[in-house]
Amino acid sequence: MARRNQIDRTVNAQLDELEQSMFVLKVQYEKYFSGIERLEPIRYRDEVLRLIRTLLQNPIQNTRQAYRFRQLRARWNTLDLYLRRNLVMIERGTHPKFRFRADLKDQSRKSAEAKQDAARQELAARAAKARREDAAFRKIYDHYMTARAKCGQSTDMEYESVQKALRQQVRNIKARYKCNSVSFRVQVEDGKAKLKAVPKR
């Protein structure tokens, strides 16, 4: 009887390791359920199962150690049920913490899409504005060249250089008069065609 109740130090170390592994397993899974860890800690679960199988292969002779092992197995069954229930909820998409993360991710995706749409619309608006401005400058340039030709002035002026000068004039006038826009008109003074800028509020 004394031999049967003699404590096996190897078994005692295995039971300690099992208890510690179960504790670590629960902590790791709680991190996974909370979103701290991205991957399921399967290797910790496998480690616990390996320790249980090892202890089951060699029946424990000591009464106290056998009782402790039964307690640990009961705790494991409760923990395993808890883990499985949470994993099923995750698989079905009903886990509260995972749903929160999914909703947050969906909101983030929608926000990013909205920003991209706004950026595309802004680029499109800028492109449309640039086309309108270019068309307006081109019209002014054509009228100006026509007027210069009628006045006998040289028309050897490139559109790009005229456009650049007009844009600079627009910036200067807006800064000086605090106006919203500037229009140009062609007028003839003393037999010479000139461009006159008109600030608009």
PyMOL commands that set and color helices and strands:
alter all, ss='L'
color gray80, all
select helices_A, chain A and resi 9-34+42-57+63-92+96-150+159-177
alter helices_A, ss='H'
color red, helices_A
select strands_A, chain A and resi 181-189+192-200
alter strands_A, ss='S'
color yellow, strands_A
deselect
rebuild
show_as cartoon
